[in-house]
Amino acid sequence: MSIEQEEKLGAVKISDDVIAICVINAALNTKGVAGLSGGLTDTISRNLLGKEPLKKGIKLSKEDDVIIIDIYVIVNYGVKIPEVAWNIQKNVKKEVESMVDIQIKTINIHVQGVHFAEQKDQEAQED
């Protein structure tokens, strides 16, 4: 899937990878997000091909002239998950619409886990 826009001088095609990079950047820069979580296909890709997939944790779907974005995240322990999810949606919408000028219909946030970094750091210091 790529987004195509007709202009007077020709067509402009925007690759899914460009949109995915915008989404990843905005999501990872949101306070409370520890990382993105890939699904089964990302795990298979990493194991078989030996490399991390570019769109790890991101799924893009096109419907008419708008896109639907699914983001699979891991949040930091102790954050308010609904607040983090709302901030991710707000940041992704702002980033994508300003960078590639595409309308977003829906941004779905799927929390896949919680990262306990601080607890592990405290245990390491006690040893």
C-alpha positions in Angstrom: 0.0 0.0 0.0 1.2 3.5 -0.8 -0.7 6.7 -0.7 -1.1 8.4 -4.1 -2.1 12.1 -4.6 -2.9 13.6 -7.9 -1.3 17.0 -8.6 -1.4 19.3 -11.7 2.1 18.2 -12.7 1.7 14.5 -11.9 1.1 12.0 -9.1 2.9 11.9 -5.8 3.3 8.5 -4.2 4.2 8.3 -0.5 5.6 4.9 0.6 4.2 3.1 3.6 7.8 3.1 5.0 7.7 7.0 5.1 4.5 7.0 7.0 5.7 4.2 9.3 8.9 6.2 10.2 6.7 9.2 11.1 4.5 7.1 13.3 7.5 5.3 15.0 9.2 8.7 15.6 6.1 10.2 17.2 5.2 7.2 19.2 8.7 6.6 20.7 9.0 10.3 21.5 5.9 10.2 23.7 6.6 10.2 27.4 5.7 6.8 29.0 6.4 4.7 25.9 9.2 2.2 26.5 9.2 0.8 23.0 7.2 -0.8 20.2 6.1 -4.4 20.2 6.1 -6.5 17.0 3.7 -9.3 16.5 4.2 -12.8 15.3 5.1 -11.8 11.8 7.8 -9.4 13.1 9.2 -12.3 15.2 9.3 -14.6 12.3 10.9 -12.0 10.1 13.6 -11.3 12.7 14.3 -15.1 13.2 14.3 -16.1 9.5 15.9 -13.0 8.0 18.1 -12.1 10.9 17.1 -8.4 10.8 14.6 -6.2 12.7 11.6 -5.3 10.5 11.4 -1.6 9.7 7.7 -1.2 10.6 8.0 -3.1 13.9 4.8 -2.5 16.0 3.1 -0.5 13.2 0.2 -1.6 11.0 -1.1 0.7 8.3 -4.3 0.3 6.4 -5.8 2.4 3.6 -9.5 3.1 3.3 -10.6 5.5 0.6 -8.3 8.5 0.9 -7.6 8.1 4.6 -5.4 5.8 6.6 -5.9 3.7 9.7 -2.9 3.2 12.0 -2.5 0.4 14.6 0.4 0.9 17.0 1.5 -1.9 19.3 3.4 -0.4 22.3 5.1 -1.3 25.6 4.6 1.3 28.3 6.8 2.1 31.3 5.7 0.9 34.7 3.8 3.4 36.7 2.4 5.5 33.9 -1.3 6.2 33.4 -2.0 4.0 30.3 -5.1 5.9 29.0 -3.1 9.2 29.2 -0.1 7.7 27.4 -2.4 6.3 24.7 -4.1 9.6 24.2 -0.7 11.4 23.9 0.5 8.8 21.4 -2.6 9.4 19.3 -2.2 13.2 19.5 1.5 13.1 18.6 1.1 10.6 15.8 -1.7 12.5 14.2 0.2 15.8 14.4 3.4 14.3 13.0 1.9 12.3 10.1 -0.5 15.0 9.0 2.2 17.7 9.1 4.9 15.6 7.4 3.0 13.8 4.6 -0.3 15.7 4.5 -2.5 12.7 4.7 -5.8 12.4 6.7 -5.9 9.9 9.4 -9.2 8.2 10.1 -8.3 6.2 13.2 -5.2 5.6 15.4 -5.6 2.4 17.5 -3.2 1.9 20.4 -2.6 -1.7 21.6 -0.7 -1.9 24.8 1.3 -5.2 24.6 3.2 -5.0 27.9 4.8 -3.0 30.7 8.5 -2.3 31.0 9.9 -2.5 34.6 13.3 -0.8 34.1 13.4 1.0 37.4 12.8 -2.1 39.4 15.6 -4.0 37.7 18.0 -1.1 38.2 17.2 -1.0 42.0 17.8 -4.8 42.3 21.1 -4.4 40.5 22.2 -1.7 42.9 21.3 -3.7 46.0 23.5 -6.6 44.9 
